[in-house]
Amino acid sequence: MATGITLAQAAWGDALAEVLMRGRGYTWEEFMTTHPAGAVGRLSDMPADPQPLPFPETQEEAR
């Protein structure tokens, strides 16, 4: 049985992965072809690709 901290860590990791994937413009098609299980790539009903997140290039843009 997972404890609260285990669930919180899993949620944090999932959120971080989502932000990084969207920030890099990683598409569902790329995910399906690189997923280690392989069977995921055979799904024909893929959701729409999420919009990329804009990341500032410099510290000045971040302000």
PDBQT receptor file of N, H, CA, C and O in Angstrom, charges set to zero:
ATOM      1  N   MET A   1       0.843  -1.166   0.000  1.00  0.00    +0.000 N 
ATOM      2  CA  MET A   1       0.000   0.000   0.000  1.00  0.00    +0.000 C 
ATOM      3  C   MET A   1       0.896   1.239   0.000  1.00  0.00    +0.000 C 
ATOM      4  O   MET A   1       1.807   1.365   0.817  1.00  0.00    +0.000 OA
ATOM      5  N   ALA A   2       0.618   2.137  -0.924  1.00  0.00    +0.000 N 
ATOM      6  H   ALA A   2      -0.122   2.034  -1.588  1.00  0.00    +0.000 HD
ATOM      7  CA  ALA A   2       1.416   3.362  -1.030  1.00  0.00    +0.000 C 
ATOM      8  C   ALA A   2       1.070   4.322   0.110  1.00  0.00    +0.000 C 
ATOM      9  O   ALA A   2      -0.082   4.433   0.531  1.00  0.00    +0.000 OA
ATOM     10  N   THR A   3       2.081   4.995   0.581  1.00  0.00    +0.000 N 
ATOM     11  H   THR A   3       3.017   4.905   0.239  1.00  0.00    +0.000 HD
ATOM     12  CA  THR A   3       1.855   5.995   1.615  1.00  0.00    +0.000 C 
ATOM     13  C   THR A   3       1.663   7.357   0.960  1.00  0.00    +0.000 C 
ATOM     14  O   THR A   3       1.850   7.503  -0.248  1.00  0.00    +0.000 OA
ATOM     15  N   GLY A   4       1.295   8.333   1.744  1.00  0.00    +0.000 N 
ATOM     16  H   GLY A   4       1.143   8.214   2.725  1.00  0.00    +0.000 HD
ATOM     17  CA  GLY A   4       1.053   9.670   1.209  1.00  0.00    +0.000 C 
ATOM     18  C   GLY A   4       2.255  10.251   0.508  1.00  0.00    +0.000 C 
ATOM     19  O   GLY A   4       2.113  10.858  -0.554  1.00  0.00    +0.000 OA
ATOM     20  N   ILE A   5       3.445  10.082   1.075  1.00  0.00    +0.000 N 
ATOM     21  H   ILE A   5       3.560   9.589   1.937  1.00  0.00    +0.000 HD
ATOM     22  CA  ILE A   5       4.642  10.649   0.455  1.00  0.00    +0.000 C 
ATOM     23  C   ILE A   5       4.961   9.952  -0.865  1.00  0.00    +0.000 C 
ATOM     24  O   ILE A   5       5.449  10.592  -1.796  1.00  0.00    +0.000 OA
ATOM     25  N   THR A   6       4.696   8.662  -0.956  1.00  0.00    +0.000 N 
ATOM     26  H   THR A   6       4.300   8.142  -0.200  1.00  0.00    +0.000 HD
ATOM     27  CA  THR A   6       4.932   7.935  -2.202  1.00  0.00    +0.000 C 
ATOM     28  C   THR A   6       4.020   8.459  -3.295  1.00  0.00    +0.000 C 
ATOM     29  O   THR A   6       4.457   8.657  -4.428  1.00  0.00    +0.000 OA
ATOM     30  N   LEU A   7       2.767   8.682  -2.966  1.00  0.00    +0.000 N 
ATOM     31  H   LEU A   7       2.412   8.520  -2.045  1.00  0.00    +0.000 HD
ATOM     32  CA  LEU A   7       1.823   9.213  -3.949  1.00  0.00    +0.000 C 
ATOM     33  C   LEU A   7       2.199  10.641  -4.349  1.00  0.00    +0.000 C 
ATOM     34  O   LEU A   7       2.096  11.004  -5.521  1.00  0.00    +0.000 OA
ATOM     35  N   ALA A   8       2.629  11.440  -3.392  1.00  0.00    +0.000 N 
ATOM     36  H   ALA A   8       2.712  11.145  -2.440  1.00  0.00    +0.000 HD
ATOM     37  CA  ALA A   8       3.032  12.816  -3.693  1.00  0.00    +0.000 C 
ATOM     38  C   ALA A   8       4.247  12.832  -4.614  1.00  0.00    +0.000 C 
ATOM     39  O   ALA A   8       4.308  13.645  -5.537  1.00  0.00    +0.000 OA
ATOM     40  N   GLN A   9       5.210  11.950  -4.378  1.00  0.00    +0.000 N 
ATOM     41  H   GLN A   9       5.160  11.290  -3.628  1.00  0.00    +0.000 HD
ATOM     42  CA  GLN A   9       6.396  11.885  -5.224  1.00  0.00    +0.000 C 
ATOM     43  C   GLN A   9       6.035  11.434  -6.642  1.00  0.00    +0.000 C 
ATOM     44  O   GLN A   9       6.584  11.951  -7.615  1.00  0.00    +0.000 OA
ATOM     45  N   ALA A  10       5.133  10.494  -6.759  1.00  0.00    +0.000 N 
ATOM     46  H   ALA A  10       4.687  10.074  -5.968  1.00  0.00    +0.000 HD
ATOM     47  CA  ALA A  10       4.707  10.033  -8.077  1.00  0.00    +0.000 C 
ATOM     48  C   ALA A  10       4.000  11.159  -8.833  1.00  0.00    +0.000 C 
ATOM     49  O   ALA A  10       4.234  11.349 -10.026  1.00  0.00    +0.000 OA
ATOM     50  N   ALA A  11       3.147  11.895  -8.150  1.00  0.00    +0.000 N 
ATOM     51  H   ALA A  11       2.957  11.741  -7.180  1.00  0.00    +0.000 HD
ATOM     52  CA  ALA A  11       2.440  13.011  -8.783  1.00  0.00    +0.000 C 
ATOM     53  C   ALA A  11       3.432  14.098  -9.207  1.00  0.00    +0.000 C 
ATOM     54  O   ALA A  11       3.302  14.656 -10.296  1.00  0.00    +0.000 OA
ATOM     55  N   TRP A  12       4.409  14.402  -8.371  1.00  0.00    +0.000 N 
ATOM     56  H   TRP A  12       4.515  13.949  -7.486  1.00  0.00    +0.000 HD
ATOM     57  CA  TRP A  12       5.420  15.408  -8.687  1.00  0.00    +0.000 C 
ATOM     58  C   TRP A  12       6.223  14.975  -9.922  1.00  0.00    +0.000 C 
ATOM     59  O   TRP A  12       6.478  15.785 -10.813  1.00  0.00    +0.000 OA
ATOM     60  N   GLY A  13       6.613  13.721  -9.969  1.00  0.00    +0.000 N 
ATOM     61  H   GLY A  13       6.406  13.063  -9.245  1.00  0.00    +0.000 HD
ATOM     62  CA  GLY A  13       7.369  13.221 -11.118  1.00  0.00    +0.000 C 
ATOM     63  C   GLY A  13       6.558  13.275 -12.402  1.00  0.00    +0.000 C 
ATOM     64  O   GLY A  13       7.088  13.641 -13.451  1.00  0.00    +0.000 OA
ATOM     65  N   ASP A  14       5.285  12.916 -12.335  1.00  0.00    +0.000 N 
ATOM     66  H   ASP A  14       4.855  12.618 -11.483  1.00  0.00    +0.000 HD
ATOM     67  CA  ASP A  14       4.411  12.981 -13.513  1.00  0.00    +0.000 C 
ATOM     68  C   ASP A  14       4.254  14.419 -13.993  1.00  0.00    +0.000 C 
ATOM     69  O   ASP A  14       4.310  14.690 -15.193  1.00  0.00    +0.000 OA
ATOM     70  N   ALA A  15       4.059  15.338 -13.051  1.00  0.00    +0.000 N 
ATOM     71  H   ALA A  15       4.014  15.118 -12.077  1.00  0.00    +0.000 HD
ATOM     72  CA  ALA A  15       3.901  16.746 -13.412  1.00  0.00    +0.000 C 
ATOM     73  C   ALA A  15       5.177  17.293 -14.047  1.00  0.00    +0.000 C 
ATOM     74  O   ALA A  15       5.110  18.016 -15.041  1.00  0.00    +0.000 OA
ATOM     75  N   LEU A  16       6.314  16.964 -13.497  1.00  0.00    +0.000 N 
ATOM     76  H   LEU A  16       6.368  16.377 -12.689  1.00  0.00    +0.000 HD
ATOM     77  CA  LEU A  16       7.591  17.415 -14.038  1.00  0.00    +0.000 C 
ATOM     78  C   LEU A  16       7.800  16.876 -15.458  1.00  0.00    +0.000 C 
ATOM     79  O   LEU A  16       8.232  17.609 -16.347  1.00  0.00    +0.000 OA
ATOM     80  N   ALA A  17       7.493  15.607 -15.659  1.00  0.00    +0.000 N 
ATOM     81  H   ALA A  17       7.142  15.013 -14.936  1.00  0.00    +0.000 HD
ATOM     82  CA  ALA A  17       7.635  15.004 -16.987  1.00  0.00    +0.000 C 
ATOM     83  C   ALA A  17       6.724  15.703 -17.996  1.00  0.00    +0.000 C 
ATOM     84  O   ALA A  17       7.136  15.952 -19.129  1.00  0.00    +0.000 OA
ATOM     85  N   GLU A  18       5.505  16.017 -17.602  1.00  0.00    +0.000 N 
ATOM     86  H   GLU A  18       5.170  15.815 -16.682  1.00  0.00    +0.000 HD
ATOM     87  CA  GLU A  18       4.561  16.692 -18.492  1.00  0.00    +0.000 C 
ATOM     88  C   GLU A  18       5.070  18.076 -18.886  1.00  0.00    +0.000 C 
ATOM     89  O   GLU A  18       5.023  18.443 -20.060  1.00  0.00    +0.000 OA
ATOM     90  N   VAL A  19       5.549  18.835 -17.925  1.00  0.00    +0.000 N 
ATOM     91  H   VAL A  19       5.587  18.536 -16.971  1.00  0.00    +0.000 HD
ATOM     92  CA  VAL A  19       6.051  20.183 -18.209  1.00  0.00    +0.000 C 
ATOM     93  C   VAL A  19       7.271  20.118 -19.136  1.00  0.00    +0.000 C 
ATOM     94  O   VAL A  19       7.369  20.897 -20.084  1.00  0.00    +0.000 OA
ATOM     95  N   LEU A  20       8.180  19.213 -18.872  1.00  0.00    +0.000 N 
ATOM     96  H   LEU A  20       8.101  18.580 -18.102  1.00  0.00    +0.000 HD
ATOM     97  CA  LEU A  20       9.366  19.100 -19.717  1.00  0.00    +0.000 C 
ATOM     98  C   LEU A  20       9.017  18.641 -21.130  1.00  0.00    +0.000 C 
ATOM     99  O   LEU A  20       9.571  19.150 -22.104  1.00  0.00    +0.000 OA
ATOM    100  N   MET A  21       8.103  17.685 -21.245  1.00  0.00    +0.000 N 
ATOM    101  H   MET A  21       7.653  17.271 -20.454  1.00  0.00    +0.000 HD
ATOM    102  CA  MET A  21       7.700  17.211 -22.565  1.00  0.00    +0.000 C 
ATOM    103  C   MET A  21       7.036  18.332 -23.362  1.00  0.00    +0.000 C 
ATOM    104  O   MET A  21       7.337  18.517 -24.541  1.00  0.00    +0.000 OA
ATOM    105  N   ARG A  22       6.139  19.077 -22.726  1.00  0.00    +0.000 N 
ATOM    106  H   ARG A  22       5.895  18.927 -21.768  1.00  0.00    +0.000 HD
ATOM    107  CA  ARG A  22       5.459  20.172 -23.420  1.00  0.00    +0.000 C 
ATOM    108  C   ARG A  22       6.430  21.290 -23.757  1.00  0.00    +0.000 C 
ATOM    109  O   ARG A  22       6.339  21.885 -24.831  1.00  0.00    +0.000 OA
ATOM    110  N   GLY A  23       7.357  21.582 -22.857  1.00  0.00    +0.000 N 
ATOM    111  H   GLY A  23       7.431  21.098 -21.984  1.00  0.00    +0.000 HD
ATOM    112  CA  GLY A  23       8.333  22.631 -23.103  1.00  0.00    +0.000 C 
ATOM    113  C   GLY A  23       9.251  22.321 -24.267  1.00  0.00    +0.000 C 
ATOM    114  O   GLY A  23       9.709  23.233 -24.956  1.00  0.00    +0.000 OA
ATOM    115  N   ARG A  24       9.521  21.073 -24.489  1.00  0.00    +0.000 N 
ATOM    116  H   ARG A  24       9.149  20.333 -23.929  1.00  0.00    +0.000 HD
ATOM    117  CA  ARG A  24      10.400  20.658 -25.595  1.00  0.00    +0.000 C 
ATOM    118  C   ARG A  24       9.625  20.360 -26.873  1.00  0.00    +0.000 C 
ATOM    119  O   ARG A  24      10.224  20.043 -27.900  1.00  0.00    +0.000 OA
ATOM    120  N   GLY A  25       8.294  20.459 -26.817  1.00  0.00    +0.000 N 
ATOM    121  H   GLY A  25       7.808  20.716 -25.982  1.00  0.00    +0.000 HD
ATOM    122  CA  GLY A  25       7.490  20.199 -28.006  1.00  0.00    +0.000 C 
ATOM    123  C   GLY A  25       7.394  18.728 -28.359  1.00  0.00    +0.000 C 
ATOM    124  O   GLY A  25       7.170  18.383 -29.519  1.00  0.00    +0.000 OA
ATOM    125  N   TYR A  26       7.557  17.865 -27.383  1.00  0.00    +0.000 N 
ATOM    126  H   TYR A  26       7.739  18.146 -26.441  1.00  0.00    +0.000 HD
ATOM    127  CA  TYR A  26       7.502  16.411 -27.588  1.00  0.00    +0.000 C 
ATOM    128  C   TYR A  26       6.061  16.006 -27.888  1.00  0.00    +0.000 C 
ATOM    129  O   TYR A  26       5.166  16.317 -27.102  1.00  0.00    +0.000 OA
ATOM    130  N   THR A  27       5.816  15.330 -28.991  1.00  0.00    +0.000 N 
ATOM    131  H   THR A  27       6.543  15.078 -29.630  1.00  0.00    +0.000 HD
ATOM    132  CA  THR A  27       4.454  14.995 -29.416  1.00  0.00    +0.000 C 
ATOM    133  C   THR A  27       4.044  13.606 -28.946  1.00  0.00    +0.000 C 
ATOM    134  O   THR A  27       4.878  12.796 -28.542  1.00  0.00    +0.000 OA
ATOM    135  N   TRP A  28       2.735  13.348 -29.010  1.00  0.00    +0.000 N 
ATOM    136  H   TRP A  28       2.058  14.006 -29.338  1.00  0.00    +0.000 HD
ATOM    137  CA  TRP A  28       2.231  12.015 -28.650  1.00  0.00    +0.000 C 
ATOM    138  C   TRP A  28       2.793  10.964 -29.600  1.00  0.00    +0.000 C 
ATOM    139  O   TRP A  28       3.094   9.846 -29.181  1.00  0.00    +0.000 OA
ATOM    140  N   GLU A  29       2.937  11.314 -30.873  1.00  0.00    +0.000 N 
ATOM    141  H   GLU A  29       2.693  12.222 -31.213  1.00  0.00    +0.000 HD
ATOM    142  CA  GLU A  29       3.471  10.353 -31.841  1.00  0.00    +0.000 C 
ATOM    143  C   GLU A  29       4.901   9.939 -31.460  1.00  0.00    +0.000 C 
ATOM    144  O   GLU A  29       5.252   8.761 -31.526  1.00  0.00    +0.000 OA
ATOM    145  N   GLU A  30       5.706  10.908 -31.066  1.00  0.00    +0.000 N 
ATOM    146  H   GLU A  30       5.421  11.865 -31.013  1.00  0.00    +0.000 HD
ATOM    147  CA  GLU A  30       7.064  10.594 -30.624  1.00  0.00    +0.000 C 
ATOM    148  C   GLU A  30       7.040   9.724 -29.372  1.00  0.00    +0.000 C 
ATOM    149  O   GLU A  30       7.828   8.787 -29.246  1.00  0.00    +0.000 OA
ATOM    150  N   PHE A  31       6.139  10.034 -28.453  1.00  0.00    +0.000 N 
ATOM    151  H   PHE A  31       5.499  10.795 -28.555  1.00  0.00    +0.000 HD
ATOM    152  CA  PHE A  31       6.021   9.247 -27.226  1.00  0.00    +0.000 C 
ATOM    153  C   PHE A  31       5.650   7.803 -27.542  1.00  0.00    +0.000 C 
ATOM    154  O   PHE A  31       6.230   6.869 -26.988  1.00  0.00    +0.000 OA
ATOM    155  N   MET A  32       4.691   7.628 -28.426  1.00  0.00    +0.000 N 
ATOM    156  H   MET A  32       4.219   8.386 -28.876  1.00  0.00    +0.000 HD
ATOM    157  CA  MET A  32       4.222   6.280 -28.747  1.00  0.00    +0.000 C 
ATOM    158  C   MET A  32       5.304   5.439 -29.422  1.00  0.00    +0.000 C 
ATOM    159  O   MET A  32       5.351   4.224 -29.232  1.00  0.00    +0.000 OA
ATOM    160  N   THR A  33       6.166   6.069 -30.201  1.00  0.00    +0.000 N 
ATOM    161  H   THR A  33       6.129   7.057 -30.356  1.00  0.00    +0.000 HD
ATOM    162  CA  THR A  33       7.202   5.290 -30.890  1.00  0.00    +0.000 C 
ATOM    163  C   THR A  33       8.416   5.033 -30.008  1.00  0.00    +0.000 C 
ATOM    164  O   THR A  33       9.193   4.120 -30.286  1.00  0.00    +0.000 OA
ATOM    165  N   THR A  34       8.597   5.826 -28.943  1.00  0.00    +0.000 N 
ATOM    166  H   THR A  34       7.966   6.568 -28.717  1.00  0.00    +0.000 HD
ATOM    167  CA  THR A  34       9.766   5.626 -28.087  1.00  0.00    +0.000 C 
ATOM    168  C   THR A  34       9.431   4.971 -26.755  1.00  0.00    +0.000 C 
ATOM    169  O   THR A  34      10.335   4.701 -25.963  1.00  0.00    +0.000 OA
ATOM    170  N   HIS A  35       8.165   4.710 -26.489  1.00  0.00    +0.000 N 
ATOM    171  H   HIS A  35       7.430   4.929 -27.132  1.00  0.00    +0.000 HD
ATOM    172  CA  HIS A  35       7.765   4.102 -25.222  1.00  0.00    +0.000 C 
ATOM    173  C   HIS A  35       8.361   2.700 -25.118  1.00  0.00    +0.000 C 
ATOM    174  O   HIS A  35       8.274   1.930 -26.075  1.00  0.00    +0.000 OA
ATOM    175  N   PRO A  36       8.961   2.353 -23.987  1.00  0.00    +0.000 N 
ATOM    176  CA  PRO A  36       9.656   1.072 -23.869  1.00  0.00    +0.000 C 
ATOM    177  C   PRO A  36       8.748  -0.154 -23.978  1.00  0.00    +0.000 C 
ATOM    178  O   PRO A  36       9.226  -1.227 -24.346  1.00  0.00    +0.000 OA
ATOM    179  N   ALA A  37       7.485  -0.031 -23.678  1.00  0.00    +0.000 N 
ATOM    180  H   ALA A  37       7.097   0.841 -23.379  1.00  0.00    +0.000 HD
ATOM    181  CA  ALA A  37       6.611  -1.201 -23.746  1.00  0.00    +0.000 C 
ATOM    182  C   ALA A  37       6.269  -1.581 -25.178  1.00  0.00    +0.000 C 
ATOM    183  O   ALA A  37       5.937  -2.735 -25.450  1.00  0.00    +0.000 OA
ATOM    184  N   GLY A  38       6.346  -0.623 -26.096  1.00  0.00    +0.000 N 
ATOM    185  H   GLY A  38       6.616   0.315 -25.875  1.00  0.00    +0.000 HD
ATOM    186  CA  GLY A  38       6.097  -0.928 -27.497  1.00  0.00    +0.000 C 
ATOM    187  C   GLY A  38       4.635  -1.053 -27.855  1.00  0.00    +0.000 C 
ATOM    188  O   GLY A  38       4.211  -0.527 -28.885  1.00  0.00    +0.000 OA
ATOM    189  N   ALA A  39       3.850  -1.733 -27.038  1.00  0.00    +0.000 N 
ATOM    190  H   ALA A  39       4.194  -2.160 -26.202  1.00  0.00    +0.000 HD
ATOM    191  CA  ALA A  39       2.437  -1.943 -27.341  1.00  0.00    +0.000 C 
ATOM    192  C   ALA A  39       1.675  -0.630 -27.359  1.00  0.00    +0.000 C 
ATOM    193  O   ALA A  39       0.647  -0.525 -28.027  1.00  0.00    +0.000 OA
ATOM    194  N   VAL A  40       2.152   0.359 -26.648  1.00  0.00    +0.000 N 
ATOM    195  H   VAL A  40       2.987   0.273 -26.105  1.00  0.00    +0.000 HD
ATOM    196  CA  VAL A  40       1.467   1.646 -26.617  1.00  0.00    +0.000 C 
ATOM    197  C   VAL A  40       1.461   2.265 -28.006  1.00  0.00    +0.000 C 
ATOM    198  O   VAL A  40       0.503   2.945 -28.373  1.00  0.00    +0.000 OA
ATOM    199  N   GLY A  41       2.507   2.041 -28.776  1.00  0.00    +0.000 N 
ATOM    200  H   GLY A  41       3.285   1.488 -28.477  1.00  0.00    +0.000 HD
ATOM    201  CA  GLY A  41       2.607   2.608 -30.113  1.00  0.00    +0.000 C 
ATOM    202  C   GLY A  41       1.579   2.076 -31.085  1.00  0.00    +0.000 C 
ATOM    203  O   GLY A  41       1.408   2.642 -32.164  1.00  0.00    +0.000 OA
ATOM    204  N   ARG A  42       0.889   1.004 -30.737  1.00  0.00    +0.000 N 
ATOM    205  H   ARG A  42       1.028   0.544 -29.860  1.00  0.00    +0.000 HD
ATOM    206  CA  ARG A  42      -0.116   0.435 -31.624  1.00  0.00    +0.000 C 
ATOM    207  C   ARG A  42      -1.497   1.047 -31.426  1.00  0.00    +0.000 C 
ATOM    208  O   ARG A  42      -2.430   0.705 -32.151  1.00  0.00    +0.000 OA
ATOM    209  N   LEU A  43      -1.639   1.936 -30.467  1.00  0.00    +0.000 N 
ATOM    210  H   LEU A  43      -0.880   2.214 -29.878  1.00  0.00    +0.000 HD
ATOM    211  CA  LEU A  43      -2.932   2.568 -30.240  1.00  0.00    +0.000 C 
ATOM    212  C   LEU A  43      -3.246   3.531 -31.380  1.00  0.00    +0.000 C 
ATOM    213  O   LEU A  43      -2.398   4.326 -31.784  1.00  0.00    +0.000 OA
ATOM    214  N   SER A  44      -4.467   3.453 -31.889  1.00  0.00    +0.000 N 
ATOM    215  H   SER A  44      -5.156   2.807 -31.560  1.00  0.00    +0.000 HD
ATOM    216  CA  SER A  44      -4.831   4.357 -32.977  1.00  0.00    +0.000 C 
ATOM    217  C   SER A  44      -5.575   5.585 -32.472  1.00  0.00    +0.000 C 
ATOM    218  O   SER A  44      -5.660   6.583 -33.187  1.00  0.00    +0.000 OA
ATOM    219  N   ASP A  45      -6.113   5.538 -31.264  1.00  0.00    +0.000 N 
ATOM    220  H   ASP A  45      -6.044   4.727 -30.683  1.00  0.00    +0.000 HD
ATOM    221  CA  ASP A  45      -6.842   6.678 -30.702  1.00  0.00    +0.000 C 
ATOM    222  C   ASP A  45      -5.938   7.493 -29.793  1.00  0.00    +0.000 C 
ATOM    223  O   ASP A  45      -6.004   7.378 -28.569  1.00  0.00    +0.000 OA
ATOM    224  N   MET A  46      -5.102   8.310 -30.395  1.00  0.00    +0.000 N 
ATOM    225  H   MET A  46      -5.048   8.403 -31.389  1.00  0.00    +0.000 HD
ATOM    226  CA  MET A  46      -4.210   9.138 -29.602  1.00  0.00    +0.000 C 
ATOM    227  C   MET A  46      -4.860  10.496 -29.367  1.00  0.00    +0.000 C 
ATOM    228  O   MET A  46      -5.532  11.018 -30.257  1.00  0.00    +0.000 OA
ATOM    229  N   PRO A  47      -4.672  11.074 -28.190  1.00  0.00    +0.000 N 
ATOM    230  CA  PRO A  47      -5.207  12.415 -27.957  1.00  0.00    +0.000 C 
ATOM    231  C   PRO A  47      -4.423  13.445 -28.770  1.00  0.00    +0.000 C 
ATOM    232  O   PRO A  47      -3.350  13.149 -29.295  1.00  0.00    +0.000 OA
ATOM    233  N   ALA A  48      -4.964  14.634 -28.865  1.00  0.00    +0.000 N 
ATOM    234  H   ALA A  48      -5.836  14.874 -28.439  1.00  0.00    +0.000 HD
ATOM    235  CA  ALA A  48      -4.277  15.713 -29.580  1.00  0.00    +0.000 C 
ATOM    236  C   ALA A  48      -2.992  16.076 -28.834  1.00  0.00    +0.000 C 
ATOM    237  O   ALA A  48      -2.914  15.953 -27.611  1.00  0.00    +0.000 OA
ATOM    238  N   ASP A  49      -1.997  16.521 -29.584  1.00  0.00    +0.000 N 
ATOM    239  H   ASP A  49      -2.060  16.620 -30.577  1.00  0.00    +0.000 HD
ATOM    240  CA  ASP A  49      -0.739  16.934 -28.962  1.00  0.00    +0.000 C 
ATOM    241  C   ASP A  49      -0.977  18.170 -28.105  1.00  0.00    +0.000 C 
ATOM    242  O   ASP A  49      -1.690  19.082 -28.523  1.00  0.00    +0.000 OA
ATOM    243  N   PRO A  50      -0.386  18.213 -26.904  1.00  0.00    +0.000 N 
ATOM    244  CA  PRO A  50      -0.533  19.415 -26.073  1.00  0.00    +0.000 C 
ATOM    245  C   PRO A  50       0.257  20.573 -26.672  1.00  0.00    +0.000 C 
ATOM    246  O   PRO A  50       1.245  20.362 -27.376  1.00  0.00    +0.000 OA
ATOM    247  N   GLN A  51      -0.182  21.788 -26.390  1.00  0.00    +0.000 N 
ATOM    248  H   GLN A  51      -0.984  21.960 -25.819  1.00  0.00    +0.000 HD
ATOM    249  CA  GLN A  51       0.520  22.973 -26.869  1.00  0.00    +0.000 C 
ATOM    250  C   GLN A  51       1.856  23.112 -26.130  1.00  0.00    +0.000 C 
ATOM    251  O   GLN A  51       1.906  22.915 -24.916  1.00  0.00    +0.000 OA
ATOM    252  N   PRO A  52       2.936  23.448 -26.839  1.00  0.00    +0.000 N 
ATOM    253  CA  PRO A  52       4.220  23.653 -26.166  1.00  0.00    +0.000 C 
ATOM    254  C   PRO A  52       4.139  24.819 -25.180  1.00  0.00    +0.000 C 
ATOM    255  O   PRO A  52       3.418  25.789 -25.412  1.00  0.00    +0.000 OA
ATOM    256  N   LEU A  53       4.872  24.717 -24.098  1.00  0.00    +0.000 N 
ATOM    257  H   LEU A  53       5.458  23.929 -23.910  1.00  0.00    +0.000 HD
ATOM    258  CA  LEU A  53       4.940  25.793 -23.120  1.00  0.00    +0.000 C 
ATOM    259  C   LEU A  53       6.079  26.732 -23.500  1.00  0.00    +0.000 C 
ATOM    260  O   LEU A  53       7.170  26.262 -23.824  1.00  0.00    +0.000 OA
ATOM    261  N   PRO A  54       5.858  28.043 -23.469  1.00  0.00    +0.000 N 
ATOM    262  CA  PRO A  54       6.956  28.966 -23.787  1.00  0.00    +0.000 C 
ATOM    263  C   PRO A  54       7.901  29.105 -22.598  1.00  0.00    +0.000 C 
ATOM    264  O   PRO A  54       7.475  29.475 -21.504  1.00  0.00    +0.000 OA
ATOM    265  N   PHE A  55       9.163  28.814 -22.808  1.00  0.00    +0.000 N 
ATOM    266  H   PHE A  55       9.509  28.513 -23.697  1.00  0.00    +0.000 HD
ATOM    267  CA  PHE A  55      10.179  28.969 -21.775  1.00  0.00    +0.000 C 
ATOM    268  C   PHE A  55      11.049  30.166 -22.135  1.00  0.00    +0.000 C 
ATOM    269  O   PHE A  55      11.461  30.291 -23.288  1.00  0.00    +0.000 OA
ATOM    270  N   PRO A  56      11.342  31.057 -21.178  1.00  0.00    +0.000 N 
ATOM    271  CA  PRO A  56      12.212  32.195 -21.477  1.00  0.00    +0.000 C 
ATOM    272  C   PRO A  56      13.630  31.702 -21.784  1.00  0.00    +0.000 C 
ATOM    273  O   PRO A  56      14.125  30.759 -21.168  1.00  0.00    +0.000 OA
ATOM    274  N   GLU A  57      14.259  32.357 -22.737  1.00  0.00    +0.000 N 
ATOM    275  H   GLU A  57      13.857  33.124 -23.238  1.00  0.00    +0.000 HD
ATOM    276  CA  GLU A  57      15.613  31.983 -23.145  1.00  0.00    +0.000 C 
ATOM    277  C   GLU A  57      16.668  32.571 -22.220  1.00  0.00    +0.000 C 
ATOM    278  O   GLU A  57      17.724  31.970 -22.021  1.00  0.00    +0.000 OA
ATOM    279  N   THR A  58      16.389  33.738 -21.654  1.00  0.00    +0.000 N 
ATOM    280  H   THR A  58      15.531  34.226 -21.816  1.00  0.00    +0.000 HD
ATOM    281  CA  THR A  58      17.369  34.418 -20.808  1.00  0.00    +0.000 C 
ATOM    282  C   THR A  58      16.731  34.830 -19.484  1.00  0.00    +0.000 C 
ATOM    283  O   THR A  58      15.512  34.763 -19.324  1.00  0.00    +0.000 OA
ATOM    284  N   GLN A  59      17.549  35.249 -18.561  1.00  0.00    +0.000 N 
ATOM    285  H   GLN A  59      18.539  35.303 -18.691  1.00  0.00    +0.000 HD
ATOM    286  CA  GLN A  59      17.049  35.736 -17.266  1.00  0.00    +0.000 C 
ATOM    287  C   GLN A  59      16.219  36.993 -17.456  1.00  0.00    +0.000 C 
ATOM    288  O   GLN A  59      15.238  37.191 -16.740  1.00  0.00    +0.000 OA
ATOM    289  N   GLU A  60      16.589  37.854 -18.408  1.00  0.00    +0.000 N 
ATOM    290  H   GLU A  60      17.386  37.694 -18.990  1.00  0.00    +0.000 HD
ATOM    291  CA  GLU A  60      15.855  39.091 -18.657  1.00  0.00    +0.000 C 
ATOM    292  C   GLU A  60      14.427  38.801 -19.109  1.00  0.00    +0.000 C 
ATOM    293  O   GLU A  60      13.496  39.488 -18.691  1.00  0.00    +0.000 OA
ATOM    294  N   GLU A  61      14.247  37.794 -19.957  1.00  0.00    +0.000 N 
ATOM    295  H   GLU A  61      15.003  37.236 -20.298  1.00  0.00    +0.000 HD
ATOM    296  CA  GLU A  61      12.908  37.438 -20.429  1.00  0.00    +0.000 C 
ATOM    297  C   GLU A  61      12.056  36.874 -19.311  1.00  0.00    +0.000 C 
ATOM    298  O   GLU A  61      10.831  36.987 -19.345  1.00  0.00    +0.000 OA
ATOM    299  N   ALA A  62      12.687  36.271 -18.328  1.00  0.00    +0.000 N 
ATOM    300  H   ALA A  62      13.682  36.178 -18.301  1.00  0.00    +0.000 HD
ATOM    301  CA  ALA A  62      11.957  35.656 -17.225  1.00  0.00    +0.000 C 
ATOM    302  C   ALA A  62      11.344  36.708 -16.300  1.00  0.00    +0.000 C 
ATOM    303  O   ALA A  62      10.403  36.410 -15.564  1.00  0.00    +0.000 OA
ATOM    304  N   ARG A  63      11.859  37.909 -16.331  1.00  0.00    +0.000 N 
ATOM    305  H   ARG A  63      12.623  38.151 -16.929  1.00  0.00    +0.000 HD
ATOM    306  CA  ARG A  63      11.357  38.970 -15.439  1.00  0.00    +0.000 C 
ATOM    307  C   ARG A  63      10.202  39.618 -16.023  1.00  0.00    +0.000 C 
ATOM    308  O   ARG A  63       9.640  40.535 -15.424  1.00  0.00    +0.000 OA
TER     309      ARG A  63
